């Protein structure tokens, strides 16, 4: 983490924007890229992006299995 002369931590506690959460869910690779970019400066937003990317992977696998099982 970065600290200035007063010892104040410059990390942000803001959450990830709703639109970026949707993009991270639909395109998990984007979520992992957002996580990598924001993990030091905005840890809460980075965690949200990573959680949505992981959820997107599991949802995608579930849909693929469902479609495979009920193909015929």
C-alpha positions, 0 to 999 in steps of 0.5 A: 500500500502507498502511504504519504508523509502523514501515514495516511493510507491512499487505498479506496474503500469504494465498491466496483460500479454496477456496470463493471460487475455485470461485465465481470460476470459475463466476461470473466477474463475482464473481471480478473483483469480489473482485479489485477489492476485494482488490487492495491489501490481499491481492494474492495472493488478488486474483490467484487470484480474477482467474485463476479468473475468466479461466479461467471465461470460457474454460471457458464459451466452450469449452463453448458452442462444443462444444455449438454444434458438436455440437447435431445 
